[in-house]
Amino acid sequence: MTDAIVVGGGQSGLAAAHALRRRGLQPIVLEAGPEPVGSWPSYYDSLTLFSPARYSALPGLPFPGDPDHHPRRDEVVDYLRGYAKTLDVEVRTHHRVTTVASDGPRLVVHTDTGAVFTTPVLIAATGGFGHPHRPALSGLDTFPGAVLHAADYRDPTPLTGQRVIVVGGGNSAVQIATELAAHARVSLATRRPPRFVAQRPFGRDLHFWLNTTGFDRLPVGRWVHHPPTAPVLDTGTYQAALAAGKPDSRPLFTHLDGTKVVWPDGTREHVDTLILATGYQPDLDYLRPLGALSATGNPLHRQGISTTHPGLGYLGLDWQRTPASATLRGVGRDAHRLIPQLSRQPARQP
């Protein structure tokens, strides 16, 4: 019997562990990987946070360095590694949760090591990196070229000289396409034209204004709604690159025909590699036997509280409670709001 189980040792799981300890509970964090840093080591090499360090910290530990600099991927990995060491919690690495079952008011957690844990409180904090979204594009399944998801992309060197199409209009898509355009012939293909937001409006970083106005804390559904595609934060670099055709920006192709892509105007051309920067879906398959997910694999919840099982909560879901819920700057606030509610939230039928 364990006070609480946290599934996932990335930023969301560590924020959950911090909040649980503040409540006097002694959780166990189960992390599938070799250390509690989540998926950050697997992101592409040049990844840089869009929020400055002062707005990119978890509760209790400021992000090191100049508070106005934008941390790179490896800085985030080091930060999470250090943050885990400040928590008085047991972290079991190489423990992948396979299934969760119900035993009356308790939840029974099974891992691939054979270990079994029983707990009244379970926080599903596995994020979505383990479940990249692959859209249904006509001809994609028979395309003989290389198909990568943004989760598979590391650096542009292997694609030098190729004809590459990056599908997607979000921050990662634009960042990857712009980086690649210095090494390959690249098009950014989107269903809607990319939308850009100034990184420094009125001389201050956008996150200063999001924090000052309280926008980051506004509840989803009441005042703000999840947009189809998040706007791209830009200092002007990305818009200038697209204006120069490096990469060029095009409407999404109609279909793939063998090695050729067919554009809406009927033009056909050979393509070597497709990169799908099309986001992620919740990585929660271990909850399917519990009946806590919808038919499409999405959690049944309200602002992170399960509507099917008392004691079950979620952290790190995109737009879970606020626009910042899936970010370093927002997940800590969600954790400290979620934990006190878990033991008194009645279940409702989905």
C-alpha positions in Angstrom: 0.0 0.0 0.0 1.5 3.3 -1.1 0.2 6.9 -0.4 0.3 7.8 -4.1 1.7 6.6 -7.4 2.9 9.0 -10.0 3.2 7.4 -13.5 5.9 9.3 -15.4 9.1 11.0 -14.1 9.2 14.0 -16.5 8.2 17.6 -15.7 4.6 16.7 -14.9 5.5 13.7 -12.7 8.1 15.7 -10.7 5.6 18.6 -10.2 3.1 16.0 -8.9 5.6 14.5 -6.5 6.4 18.0 -5.2 2.7 18.8 -4.6 2.1 15.4 -2.9 5.0 15.9 -0.5 3.7 19.4 0.3 0.5 17.5 1.4 2.4 15.2 3.6 2.1 12.2 1.3 5.0 9.9 0.4 4.6 9.0 -3.3 6.5 6.6 -5.5 7.3 7.9 -9.0 7.4 5.2 -11.7 9.5 6.2 -14.7 9.9 4.0 -17.8 13.3 5.5 -18.8 16.7 5.4 -17.1 16.3 8.7 -15.2 13.6 11.2 -14.2 13.9 13.7 -17.1 10.9 12.6 -19.2 11.2 12.8 -22.9 13.4 15.9 -23.1 16.6 14.0 -24.1 14.8 12.6 -27.1 13.8 16.0 -28.6 15.7 17.5 -31.5 19.1 18.9 -30.8 18.4 22.6 -31.4 15.1 22.8 -29.4 14.9 26.0 -27.5 12.2 26.9 -25.1 9.9 29.7 -26.2 9.6 30.9 -22.6 12.5 32.6 -20.8 14.1 30.9 -17.8 12.2 33.0 -15.2 8.9 31.5 -16.5 10.2 28.0 -17.1 10.7 26.6 -13.6 8.8 24.1 -11.5 7.7 25.0 -7.9 10.5 25.4 -5.4 13.5 25.6 -7.7 14.3 28.6 -10.0 15.7 27.8 -13.4 19.5 28.6 -13.3 21.3 31.2 -15.4 20.2 34.5 -16.8 16.4 34.7 -16.1 15.8 36.3 -19.5 17.6 33.6 -21.6 15.7 30.9 -23.4 16.9 27.5 -22.2 18.0 24.9 -24.7 17.0 21.2 -24.6 20.0 20.0 -22.6 19.6 22.8 -20.0 16.1 21.6 -19.4 17.4 18.0 -19.0 20.0 19.2 -16.4 17.3 21.2 -14.6 14.9 18.3 -14.3 17.7 16.0 -13.2 18.6 18.4 -10.4 15.0 19.1 -9.5 14.4 15.3 -8.9 17.3 15.3 -6.5 15.6 18.0 -4.4 12.5 15.9 -3.8 12.3 13.6 -0.9 10.6 10.9 -3.0 11.3 7.4 -4.2 11.8 7.3 -8.0 11.9 3.9 -9.6 13.4 4.1 -13.1 13.0 1.3 -15.7 9.5 0.7 -14.4 7.0 1.0 -17.2 3.4 0.8 -16.1 1.5 -1.7 -18.2 -2.0 -1.8 -16.7 -4.0 -0.2 -13.9 -6.9 -2.1 -12.3 -9.5 -1.2 -9.7 -9.8 -2.9 -6.4 -12.7 -1.2 -4.6 -11.6 2.3 -3.6 -8.0 1.5 -4.5 -6.1 1.3 -7.8 -3.7 -1.5 -8.5 -0.7 -0.6 -10.7 1.2 -3.3 -12.6 4.7 -2.7 -14.2 6.7 -4.6 -16.8 9.2 -5.5 -14.0 6.5 -7.6 -12.3 6.2 -5.1 -9.4 2.6 -4.4 -8.2 1.5 -1.3 -6.2 -1.8 -0.6 -4.5 -2.7 3.1 -3.9 -5.7 5.3 -3.3 -4.2 8.1 -5.4 -2.7 7.8 -8.9 -1.4 10.6 -11.1 -1.1 9.8 -14.8 1.7 12.1 -15.9 3.1 10.4 -18.9 2.5 13.2 -21.4 2.2 12.4 -25.1 5.7 12.0 -26.5 5.4 8.2 -26.5 2.3 8.5 -28.8 3.1 10.8 -31.8 0.1 11.6 -33.9 0.2 10.3 -37.5 -2.5 12.0 -39.6 -4.5 10.2 -42.2 -2.9 11.6 -45.4 -3.9 10.0 -48.7 -1.1 7.8 -50.0 1.0 8.1 -46.8 0.8 4.3 -46.1 2.3 3.4 -49.5 4.8 6.3 -49.7 8.2 4.6 -50.3 10.3 7.5 -49.1 11.3 8.2 -45.5 8.6 9.3 -43.1 9.7 10.8 -39.8 7.6 12.3 -37.0 9.1 15.4 -35.3 9.7 13.0 -32.4 12.3 11.2 -34.6 14.0 14.3 -35.9 17.4 15.2 -34.3 19.4 17.4 -36.7 19.4 18.4 -40.4 22.7 16.6 -41.4 21.2 13.3 -42.6 18.7 15.1 -44.9 21.3 17.4 -46.6 20.5 17.9 -50.3 17.1 16.2 -50.1 13.6 17.3 -51.1 11.8 17.5 -47.8 8.2 18.4 -46.8 7.4 19.3 -43.2 3.7 18.9 -42.4 2.4 21.1 -39.7 2.1 24.8 -38.8 3.0 24.9 -35.1 6.2 26.0 -33.4 8.1 22.7 -33.8 7.1 22.5 -37.5 8.3 26.0 -38.3 11.5 25.7 -36.2 12.4 22.4 -37.9 11.6 23.5 -41.4 13.6 26.7 -41.0 16.6 24.8 -39.6 16.4 22.3 -42.4 16.1 24.9 -45.2 19.8 25.7 -44.8 20.6 22.1 -45.8 17.8 20.9 -48.0 15.0 22.1 -50.3 12.1 22.4 -47.9 8.4 23.2 -48.0 6.2 23.8 -45.0 2.8 22.2 -45.8 -0.2 23.3 -43.7 -4.0 23.1 -43.7 -4.1 26.8 -42.7 -1.5 29.5 -43.1 0.8 29.7 -40.1 -0.1 32.3 -37.6 2.7 34.3 -35.9 2.7 36.1 -32.6 5.5 38.5 -31.6 7.9 37.1 -29.1 8.6 40.6 -27.6 5.5 42.8 -28.0 6.1 46.4 -26.6 9.7 45.5 -25.8 8.9 42.7 -23.3 8.8 39.0 -23.7 5.3 37.7 -24.5 5.4 35.5 -21.3 5.8 38.7 -19.2 2.4 39.8 -20.6 0.8 36.4 -20.2 1.9 36.3 -16.6 1.1 40.0 -15.8 -2.4 39.8 -17.4 -3.2 36.4 -15.8 -4.0 34.9 -19.2 -1.8 31.8 -18.4 -4.2 31.1 -15.4 -7.5 31.6 -17.2 -9.6 28.4 -17.1 -10.1 26.6 -20.5 -13.7 26.7 -21.7 -14.8 29.7 -19.7 -12.6 32.4 -21.1 -10.3 30.8 -23.6 -10.6 27.9 -26.1 -8.0 25.6 -27.5 -7.1 26.9 -31.0 -6.9 24.4 -33.9 -3.2 25.3 -34.3 -1.1 27.1 -31.7 0.4 30.3 -33.0 4.2 30.4 -33.7 6.2 32.7 -31.4 8.6 34.7 -33.5 11.2 37.5 -33.2 10.8 38.0 -36.9 13.3 35.3 -37.9 10.7 32.7 -39.0 8.4 35.1 -41.0 11.5 36.4 -42.8 12.6 32.9 -43.6 9.2 32.0 -45.1 9.1 35.3 -47.0 12.4 34.4 -48.5 11.2 30.9 -49.5 13.6 29.1 -47.1 11.4 27.2 -46.4 8.5 28.0 -48.7 5.0 27.8 -47.3 2.3 25.9 -49.2 -1.2 24.6 -48.7 -1.2 20.9 -47.7 -0.9 18.5 -50.6 -4.0 16.6 -51.8 -2.3 13.2 -51.8 0.9 11.2 -52.3 1.3 9.1 -55.5 4.2 6.8 -55.1 7.3 9.0 -54.5 5.5 12.1 -55.8 3.5 14.7 -53.9 0.4 16.2 -55.6 -0.2 19.8 -54.7 -3.7 21.5 -54.8 -2.9 23.1 -58.2 -2.2 19.6 -59.7 1.6 20.0 -59.7 3.5 16.8 -59.0 7.0 16.5 -57.8 9.3 13.9 -56.2 9.9 14.1 -52.5 12.5 12.2 -50.5 11.4 12.7 -46.9 8.2 13.7 -45.1 8.4 15.1 -41.6 5.2 15.0 -39.6 5.2 17.8 -37.1 1.6 17.0 -36.2 1.6 16.8 -32.5 1.0 14.0 -30.0 -1.9 12.2 -28.4 -2.1 11.3 -24.7 0.1 8.3 -23.9 -2.3 6.5 -21.5 -2.9 3.0 -22.9 -2.2 1.5 -19.5 -5.5 3.0 -18.4 -7.6 1.3 -21.1 -8.4 -1.8 -18.9 -9.6 0.5 -16.2 -12.2 2.1 -18.4 -10.9 5.6 -17.8 -10.5 6.5 -21.5 -12.8 7.4 -24.3 -13.0 5.2 -27.4 -10.3 7.4 -29.0 -7.9 7.0 -26.1 -8.5 10.4 -24.5 -8.9 10.6 -20.7 -12.3 11.2 -19.3 -11.7 14.1 -16.9 -12.6 17.6 -15.9 -9.5 19.8 -15.4 -7.4 16.8 -14.6 -9.8 15.0 -12.2 -11.0 11.7 -13.6 -14.8 11.5 -14.0 -14.7 7.7 -13.8 -12.5 6.8 -10.8 -12.0 8.7 -7.5 -8.3 9.1 -6.7 -7.3 9.2 -10.4 -5.8 12.4 -11.8 -3.9 13.7 -14.8 -1.2 16.2 -15.3 0.5 17.6 -18.3 -2.3 17.3 -20.8 -2.4 19.9 -23.5 -4.8 22.7 -22.3 -5.9 20.5 -19.4 -6.9 23.4 -17.2 -5.3 26.5 -18.6 -3.3 27.4 -21.8 -0.1 26.7 -19.9 -1.1 23.3 -18.5 1.4 21.3 -20.6 4.4 23.6 -20.0 7.1 23.9 -17.4 5.6 27.2 -16.4 2.1 25.9 -15.9 2.2 22.3 -14.7 3.3 23.1 -11.2 0.3 25.3 -10.7 -2.0 22.5 -12.0 -0.3 20.0 -9.7 -0.9 22.1 -6.5 -4.5 22.6 -7.5 -5.1 19.0 -8.5 -3.7 17.1 -5.5 -6.0 18.5 -2.8 -9.1 17.7 -4.9 -8.4 14.0 -5.6 -9.6 12.5 -2.4 -12.9 14.3 -2.3 -14.0 14.2 -6.0 -16.9 11.9 -6.6 -16.9 9.8 -9.7 -19.5 10.3 -12.5 -20.5 7.9 -15.2 -18.8 8.8 -18.6 
